[in-house]
C-alpha cells in the first residue's frame, strides 16, 4: 500500500465508508474550539469525504463550507449531504483556490499523505489563510508509518515528529494553540489547533 493508492481506494469504498462512519460527533469539542478561534465562518474542509458529520455540523454552526476531496465518489456524497455547500474535486496537494478562509480543516486526511507531501501542505495552508485563520488537523502521535483498514481495504498513514510539525507551523506563519496526542476525549485522535499570524509577523 502506497500513499498514491489512497484516492482510488476511497473512490471505491465511499458508500461503505459513509455508512460506517461514526456519527456521534466525538470531534465536537475540537470543532467548537476551532470555531472560537476563527475570525469568521468561511470553512475550507480538506479531504471532506461525504460531509457527515463534520462539515454538516460546521454548516449548522453557520459555516460557509467549501469541501475539497480528490475522490470523486466522496464528492458525490458530499453534494448529496450538503447541497448548500461548495464542493471542489481536487487533490489537496498543491491546492490553490486563490482565496482565503477563516477555518482550515484537515481532519483524518493529511495523515494519509507521505511525509514529504505533508511537509508541503503547510504552504498550502498558509496560501489559504488570513490573519487569525484557525487550522485544525490530525496526525499520529509520533513519527512513523502505519497501515489501517477501511471497508476491508488497506490504507496508508504517516506522521512526522511533533517537533517537526511545530517547526513547519512556525515557518509558515502559524502559532500553535494546542496539541493533544491520542486525546482520550476524542477517540484517541492526535489533534493540532493553530492560528495564522502571517509570514511577516
Order of alpha helices (4+ residues) and beta strands (2+ residues): alpha-alpha-beta-alpha-beta-alpha-beta-beta-alpha-beta-beta-beta-alpha-beta-beta
